[in-house]
Amino acid sequence: MKLVTFLKDGHEQLGIVHNNLIFDLEALHSDLPNSMSMLLGFWDSYFPMVLTFDKMLKEGKIAPEKGFPYSEEKLLAPVPHPTSCRDGYAFRQHVAAARRNRKVEMIPEFDQYPIFYFTNHNAIQGPGPIQCMPDHFEKLDFELEVAIVICKQGKNIRAEDADDYIGGYMIMNDMSARRLQMEEMLLNLGPAKGKDFTTVIGPMLVTPDELEHLKVPAKEGHTGNSYNLAMKCRVNGIQVSEGNMADMDWTFAEIIERCAYGVNIYPGDVIGSGTVGTGCFLELNGTGKLNDPNYQEQWLQPGDVVEMEIDGLGILTNTIVKEETDFSILALKKNQ
């Protein structure tokens, strides 16, 4: 099942996507949830009902005229108000390449446990313009990722049980202002200001039943569901990144196990996978300069169009916009 949050008469509304049409759930039946928060908050009650209507759509039992054309212009983030947002570090290829490019050894702890950080869940957005301040353009970067949303509360969850807590999968673009990020991390904190201005998810939330035919075994020694989903990113129509969700070394189940250790996770919590190999300019630029000292670095610029495409999860499109201001926090640094 493919779910979206769209704008209807100035309000957020929950819909199902089928055959490039969006069907307003509330319009299909008054007993259905009208928001993603309602669906996630009462998952065990509502999900079977919504799944029944999805089946009816697929069987042609609901007239296409009840839907309207799918358009990203109408879409918000599928989970517009996450209760929290964490981001993992699951792709070994990306971590190893980034460390190699900095001429440091691969850190052995990567293979011992999955890690994550918290980012700003109030800066979540979906398709459309990404507003950036001048300092964000000091090495502005995308990060191609997959994200999940939690659909039921739990604590001390074992990895073998954790997939039952996943409501669905989305594309995530973990936008990064690299100069801000690298400067603050010199003090062994962060990432914070380099990440907190926006995190993009969308365009839809795809429930696990929709991806069942794409399931593949997790990597040896790991526990949890894995999927053969090709991942690509294009900037201004030119492909710059390519990977696969099946390349995740740590599964979402294992990441959830760590997230929920000694603490509750809640419906509406969003968790990202971390960047796929080749999935950001930081890695691509580092690899390019390692191979050719004259390599010209590339970073996102005002007006750039970023398209992320993942099999089964759709295409997430954003345009980079520069705020009309000269306010700079980099200029506020003291004792330079």
Secondary structure in CASP SS format (residue, H / E / C, confidence):
PFRMAT SS
TARGET T0000
AUTHOR 0000-0000-0000
METHOD secondary structure of the structure
MODEL  1
M C 1.00
K E 1.00
L E 1.00
V E 1.00
T E 1.00
F E 1.00
L E 1.00
K E 1.00
D C 1.00
G C 1.00
H E 1.00
E E 1.00
Q E 1.00
L E 1.00
G E 1.00
I E 1.00
V E 1.00
H E 1.00
N C 1.00
N C 1.00
L E 1.00
I E 1.00
F E 1.00
D E 1.00
L H 1.00
E H 1.00
A H 1.00
L H 1.00
H C 1.00
S C 1.00
D C 1.00
L C 1.00
P C 1.00
N C 1.00
S C 1.00
M H 1.00
S H 1.00
M H 1.00
L H 1.00
L H 1.00
G H 1.00
F C 1.00
W H 1.00
D H 1.00
S H 1.00
Y H 1.00
F H 1.00
P H 1.00
M H 1.00
V H 1.00
L H 1.00
T H 1.00
F H 1.00
D H 1.00
K H 1.00
M H 1.00
L H 1.00
K H 1.00
E C 1.00
G C 1.00
K C 1.00
I C 1.00
A C 1.00
P H 1.00
E H 1.00
K H 1.00
G C 1.00
F E 1.00
P E 1.00
Y C 1.00
S C 1.00
E H 1.00
E H 1.00
K H 1.00
L E 1.00
L C 1.00
A C 1.00
P C 1.00
V C 1.00
P C 1.00
H C 1.00
P C 1.00
T C 1.00
S E 1.00
C E 1.00
R E 1.00
D E 1.00
G E 1.00
Y C 1.00
A C 1.00
F C 1.00
R H 1.00
Q H 1.00
H H 1.00
V H 1.00
A H 1.00
A H 1.00
A H 1.00
R H 1.00
R H 1.00
N H 1.00
R C 1.00
K C 1.00
V C 1.00
E C 1.00
M C 1.00
I C 1.00
P H 1.00
E H 1.00
F H 1.00
D H 1.00
Q C 1.00
Y C 1.00
P C 1.00
I C 1.00
F E 1.00
Y E 1.00
F E 1.00
T C 1.00
N C 1.00
H H 1.00
N H 1.00
A H 1.00
I E 1.00
Q E 1.00
G C 1.00
P C 1.00
G E 1.00
P E 1.00
I E 1.00
Q E 1.00
C E 1.00
M C 1.00
P H 1.00
D H 1.00
H H 1.00
F H 1.00
E C 1.00
K C 1.00
L E 1.00
D E 1.00
F C 1.00
E C 1.00
L E 1.00
E E 1.00
V E 1.00
A E 1.00
I E 1.00
V E 1.00
I E 1.00
C C 1.00
K C 1.00
Q C 1.00
G E 1.00
K E 1.00
N C 1.00
I C 1.00
R C 1.00
A H 1.00
E H 1.00
D H 1.00
A H 1.00
D H 1.00
D H 1.00
Y H 1.00
I E 1.00
G E 1.00
G E 1.00
Y E 1.00
M E 1.00
I E 1.00
M E 1.00
N E 1.00
D C 1.00
M C 1.00
S E 1.00
A E 1.00
R H 1.00
R H 1.00
L H 1.00
Q H 1.00
M H 1.00
E H 1.00
E H 1.00
M H 1.00
L C 1.00
L C 1.00
N C 1.00
L C 1.00
G C 1.00
P C 1.00
A C 1.00
K C 1.00
G C 1.00
K C 1.00
D C 1.00
F C 1.00
T C 1.00
T E 1.00
V E 1.00
I E 1.00
G E 1.00
P E 1.00
M E 1.00
L E 1.00
V E 1.00
T C 1.00
P H 1.00
D H 1.00
E H 1.00
L H 1.00
E H 1.00
H H 1.00
L H 1.00
K E 1.00
V E 1.00
P C 1.00
A C 1.00
K C 1.00
E C 1.00
G C 1.00
H C 1.00
T C 1.00
G C 1.00
N C 1.00
S E 1.00
Y E 1.00
N C 1.00
L C 1.00
A E 1.00
M E 1.00
K E 1.00
C E 1.00
R E 1.00
V E 1.00
N C 1.00
G C 1.00
I E 1.00
Q E 1.00
V E 1.00
S E 1.00
E E 1.00
G E 1.00
N E 1.00
M H 1.00
A H 1.00
D H 1.00
M C 1.00
D C 1.00
W C 1.00
T C 1.00
F H 1.00
A H 1.00
E H 1.00
I H 1.00
I H 1.00
E H 1.00
R H 1.00
C H 1.00
A C 1.00
Y C 1.00
G C 1.00
V C 1.00
N E 1.00
I E 1.00
Y C 1.00
P C 1.00
G C 1.00
D E 1.00
V E 1.00
I E 1.00
G E 1.00
S C 1.00
G C 1.00
T C 1.00
V C 1.00
G C 1.00
T C 1.00
G C 1.00
C C 1.00
F H 1.00
L H 1.00
E H 1.00
L H 1.00
N H 1.00
G H 1.00
T H 1.00
G H 1.00
K H 1.00
L H 1.00
N H 1.00
D C 1.00
P C 1.00
N C 1.00
Y C 1.00
Q C 1.00
E C 1.00
Q C 1.00
W C 1.00
L C 1.00
Q C 1.00
P C 1.00
G C 1.00
D C 1.00
V E 1.00
V E 1.00
E E 1.00
M E 1.00
E E 1.00
I E 1.00
D C 1.00
G C 1.00
L C 1.00
G E 1.00
I E 1.00
L E 1.00
T E 1.00
N E 1.00
T E 1.00
I E 1.00
V E 1.00
K E 1.00
E C 1.00
E C 1.00
T C 1.00
D C 1.00
F C 1.00
S C 1.00
I C 1.00
L H 1.00
A H 1.00
L H 1.00
K C 1.00
K C 1.00
N C 1.00
Q C 1.00
END
